[in-house]
Amino acid sequence: QVQLVESGGGLVQAGGSLRLSCAASTRTFNLYAMGWFRQAPGKEREFVARISRIGDRTNYADSVKGRFTISRDDAKRTVYLQMNSLKSEDTAVYYCAAAWKGLTNTLPKGDDEYGYWGQGTQVTVSS
């Protein structure tokens, strides 16, 4: 069982920045690809960013490309989401998720590959 705990959310003005963190409980963190998702009120959950097991591959939703950066620190068992130039439409609960990859290094293809999810952290961007 892998526990994921997000932190770093809060209230920020449009144009500002936040860095989200997601700490994992597993010692085999380096065998998981990681992803960030978000869900705004009244909307479906949507993909934001993902990073491969060894951190050499990343992928972003078009809506955040060029503004958000996903990274990981395996020594700290933590994945990060650096969010810059925030917009009001980025307001949502942000969730991190882990997808078991073992020794492969592919990026997860769908939400159903993520077997573990955090409880979420609220990000509110005021305009």
C-alpha positions as CSV (number, residue, x, y, z in Angstrom):
1,Q,0.0,0.0,0.0
2,V,1.3,3.4,-1.0
3,Q,0.3,6.5,0.8
4,L,0.6,9.9,-1.0
5,V,0.3,13.2,0.8
6,E,0.0,16.4,-1.1
7,S,1.0,19.8,0.3
8,G,1.7,23.3,-0.9
9,G,-1.8,24.4,-2.0
10,G,-3.3,27.7,-1.0
11,L,-4.6,31.1,-2.2
12,V,-2.6,33.0,-4.7
13,Q,-3.3,36.0,-7.0
14,A,-3.4,35.5,-10.8
15,G,0.1,35.6,-12.2
16,G,1.6,34.2,-9.1
17,S,3.3,30.9,-8.4
18,L,2.9,27.8,-6.2
19,R,4.9,24.6,-5.8
20,L,2.9,21.5,-4.8
21,S,4.6,18.6,-3.2
22,C,3.6,15.0,-3.0
23,A,5.4,12.7,-0.5
24,A,5.1,9.0,-0.9
25,S,5.4,6.4,1.8
26,T,6.9,3.6,-0.3
27,R,10.6,2.7,-0.3
28,T,10.2,1.7,-4.0
29,F,9.2,5.1,-5.1
30,N,11.7,4.9,-7.9
31,L,9.6,2.1,-9.5
32,Y,6.6,4.3,-9.9
33,A,5.7,6.8,-12.6
34,M,3.9,9.8,-11.0
35,G,1.1,12.1,-12.2
36,W,-0.7,15.2,-11.2
37,F,-4.4,15.7,-11.8
38,R,-7.0,18.3,-10.8
39,Q,-10.7,18.7,-10.4
40,A,-12.5,22.0,-10.4
41,P,-15.9,22.4,-8.8
42,G,-18.6,20.9,-11.0
43,K,-16.1,19.5,-13.5
44,E,-14.5,16.1,-14.3
45,R,-11.1,15.3,-13.0
46,E,-8.5,16.1,-15.6
47,F,-4.9,15.2,-16.3
48,V,-2.3,17.9,-15.6
49,A,1.2,16.4,-15.8
50,R,3.1,13.1,-15.5
51,I,6.7,12.0,-15.1
52,S,8.4,8.7,-15.9
53,R,9.9,6.4,-13.3
54,I,13.4,7.7,-13.8
55,G,12.3,11.3,-14.5
56,D,13.6,11.6,-18.1
57,R,10.1,11.8,-19.7
58,T,7.4,14.3,-18.9
59,N,4.1,15.2,-20.4
60,Y,1.7,18.0,-19.8
61,A,-1.9,19.0,-20.6
62,D,-2.0,21.7,-23.2
63,S,-3.7,24.1,-20.7
64,V,-0.6,24.1,-18.5
65,K,2.2,23.6,-21.0
66,G,4.9,26.2,-20.6
67,R,3.6,27.3,-17.2
68,F,3.8,24.1,-15.0
69,T,6.8,21.8,-14.4
70,I,6.7,18.4,-12.9
71,S,9.8,16.9,-11.3
72,R,10.8,14.3,-8.8
73,D,13.3,13.7,-6.1
74,D,13.6,9.9,-5.4
75,A,15.9,10.4,-2.4
76,K,13.0,12.3,-0.8
77,R,10.3,10.1,-2.3
78,T,8.6,13.3,-3.5
79,V,7.1,14.6,-6.7
80,Y,6.7,18.3,-7.3
81,L,4.5,20.5,-9.5
82,Q,5.9,24.0,-10.0
83,M,3.0,26.2,-11.1
84,N,3.8,29.6,-12.6
85,S,1.7,32.3,-14.2
86,L,-1.3,31.0,-12.5
87,K,-4.8,31.8,-13.9
88,S,-8.2,31.7,-12.3
89,E,-9.0,28.7,-14.4
90,D,-6.3,26.8,-12.5
91,T,-8.4,26.8,-9.4
92,A,-9.0,23.2,-8.4
93,V,-8.2,20.5,-6.0
94,Y,-4.9,19.0,-7.1
95,Y,-4.2,15.3,-6.7
96,C,-1.0,13.3,-7.2
97,A,-1.1,9.7,-8.2
98,A,1.3,6.8,-8.5
99,A,1.5,4.2,-11.3
100,W,3.5,1.0,-10.8
101,K,6.1,0.5,-13.5
102,G,8.6,-1.9,-12.1
103,L,11.7,-1.8,-14.3
104,T,10.0,-0.3,-17.4
105,N,10.2,3.4,-18.1
106,T,7.0,4.2,-20.0
107,L,4.6,7.0,-19.1
108,P,1.2,5.9,-18.0
109,K,-1.3,6.0,-20.8
110,G,-4.5,6.4,-18.8
111,D,-5.9,7.3,-15.5
112,D,-6.6,3.6,-14.8
113,E,-2.9,2.9,-14.6
114,Y,-2.6,4.9,-11.4
115,G,-3.2,2.6,-8.5
116,Y,-2.7,5.1,-5.7
117,W,-4.0,8.6,-5.2
118,G,-3.5,11.3,-2.6
119,Q,-6.2,13.1,-0.8
120,G,-5.7,16.4,-2.7
121,T,-4.7,19.9,-2.0
122,Q,-6.7,23.0,-2.8
123,V,-5.3,25.6,-5.1
124,T,-7.3,28.9,-5.4
125,V,-6.3,31.6,-7.9
126,S,-7.9,35.0,-7.4
127,S,-8.3,37.3,-10.3
